Amino acid sequence: MKRIFFFSAMLVLFLSCKEEKQESTAENTENYEINTENWDKKLAVKPKAEAILKDWAEFAALETSFDALYTVANRDDLNLVIENLVAKQNELEESTYPEAFNVPQVKSRQKVFKTYALKVKGDLFYRTDPEESVVQMIEAYNAFRNQFNVVVNNTLDTELILDF
């Protein structure tokens, strides 16, 4: 009698644990989709800067990778896009900058963008919510693009200031 009770209690215990695991898996898949509608759009670059950027192949590759960010549907897609984005950013960092954009202001904005891209990659690796990091990365990318406009519109000659 004691054995029957013991085996039936063990059977009930195993069945109840198995059902609970299935419920937790269902909860994880609900948060798997990513909504890109609330993300900021890319900042436009002025025609002067665009004329300089069109000959920079590494920047064009980064632009294409960044545009793919708005087409992601889930975490796996986002992970692939971020991996590609980090690789293209590394290529851009090692490339030869156009003379007008070979200034510390542009390079520092690029470093900030790289930092936030790596932050998103870390969030995906540790399975945390990447939403906030993606928004920060987009803001950093827009600041990077805006710096091209600032550099092109800056007509102040620094050599004249330094002559005094």
N, C-alpha and C positions, 0 to 999 in steps of 0.2 A: 504494500500500500504506500509506504514511504517513497519507494522508488518511482512509482507512477506519478505521485505528486511532484517529485523532484524533476522528472523529465518533462512533465507538462509545464511546469514553471519555467524551465529553461527554454522550451519551445516558444512560449509566449514572450519571453524576454528577447529572444533573437528576432522574432517577427516585429515586435514593436520598435526595435532599434533600426531595422531595415527601412521601415516606412518613414521614419524621421529623417534619414539621410536623403531619401528621394525628395522630400519637401524642401530641404535646404538647397538642393541642386536646382530645383525649380525657381527658388528665390534669386539665385545668382544669375540665371539667364534673363531675368526681367531687366536688370540694370546693364545688360550687355550692349544695347544699342546706344548710339551717340547721336545727339541732335546738333547739327551744325548751323541751324537757322539763326541762333542767337550770337554767333561769332561775328566780330567785326570783319568788314571786307578789306581787301588790299587798298592801300593808299595809292593814289595815282601819282605818277612821276611826270614832271613837266617836260615839254618837248625838248628843251635844251639838254636836260639830263638824259632823256631817252635816246637822243642822237649819240651820246657818248656811250651809253650802256648797250646799244645794239651790237657793237663790235666785241663785247666782252662775253665770250661763249660760256664761261663758267657761271656767270651771273644768269644768263638765259636758262641754263640747266637748273639752277636753284629756283628760278621763277616757276619753271614747269613743275618741279617737285612740290613747291609751295601751293600751286594751284590744285594739286591733287588732294591737298588737305581738306578742301571743301566737298569732296566727293565720298568721304569715308562714311560707312554705315555702322561699323561696330569696332570693338577694341582691336581685333586682328588687323583690320584695314588700317586703323590708325597706327598700329605698331609698324606695319610695313612702310607707310608713308613717312613716319618719323625716322626710321632707319635710313631710308633713301635721302631724306632731307639732311640728316646729319652727315652722310657721306658726301653729298653735293656741297654742303657748307664747308667741309674740310678741303675739298678740291678748290673751292673759291678762295679759301684762306691761303692756300699755297700758290695760287695763280698770280700772274702779274696784273696789278691794278692799272687802270687807265691813269694817265698822269694827273688829271683833274681830281680824281678820287683817291689818290695815294696820299691821304692825309690821316692823321691820328683820329680825327672826329669820325670818319667813316669806319675805320678799323675797330674803334671802340664800340660803336653801335653793332657791328658784326659780332663782336665777342659777347655782347649782352644777348643777342639773338641766339648764339650758340649755347649759351648758358641755359636759357629757357627751353631750347630744344632738348638738351640733355636732361632737364628737369622733367619734361613730359615723358621722355624715354624711361627715366627712373620710376615715375608714377605707374607707367605701364608694366614695368618689370615687377614692381612690388604690389601690383593689383589694387592700387588706390585710385580714387576718382581723378582722372586727368583733366577735367573740365577747367578748373581754375588755372592750371599750368598752361593749357592750350591758349586760353584767353591772354595770359601774360606773354606767351611766345608771339602771338599775333600782334600785340601792342609793340613788342620789341622789334618785330619785322617792319611794322609801319614806321617806327622811329628810324630804322635803318634806311628805308626808302625815302623818308622825308629828309634825311641828311643829304641825299643826293641833290634834292631841290635847294637846300640851304647852301651847299657848296657852289652850285652853279649860279645862284642868285647873288652870292657874295662877290661884289666887284671891287672891294677894298683891297688895295695893293699893300701887302704886309711889308714889302721892302721899303716903301716910302715911310712907313711908321718907324721902322728900325734904323733908318738913316739919321734920325735926330739924335 
